């Protein structure tokens, strides 16, 4: 199922037409305006949504697709392990700055036992893994509270310890994120570009196991 259908449902398109631009959709889902426009057009052509001057509304067919997804999620939630794969994509490099702040770095070390290397790895997962990503978030992660630094507020994040191609790491979910459902932010105690040759475009496998 197209992740944009879930995004539109979260924004209220099940109840009434949602007034939103393709620029906003693109910014919220880590894609260009052009790509967002194409994806919305495909959803409309498949009968999942209706687009009109009043906005975008999810149809009965789209609602049925969401209902099937809900049923699958119910079984996925019982899983004790999750595996994600995809490719490394370029980010805005804000993670380097945020992880250099003591408010995050020190708290992360206390929580998961390692100080994060400054910078995050952005992993674009397969479309088919979005349901597992949603199910993962239903499990309790390790919460890192927000803090204030130089008069500016920084939001809380939640961590899920994982292995990144066999190396220690964690998936990081900021309370506020500009990434869509297909992008996972990863942290590690190592500079994995040097230690494991992980660069933009590299294919990765990430595994999370709950005890």
Buried (B, 14 or more C-beta within 10 A) or exposed (E): BBBBBBBBBEBBBBEEBBEBEBEEBBBBBBBEBEBBBEBBEEBBEBEBBBBEEEBBBBBEEBBEBBEEBEEEBEEBEEBEEBBBEBBBBEBEEEBEEBBEBEBBBEBBEEBBEBBBBBBBBBBBBEEEBBBBBBBBEEEEBBBBEBBEEEEEEBEBBBBBBBBBBEBBBBBBBBEEBEBBBBBBBBBBBBEBBEEBEBEEEBEBEBBBEEE
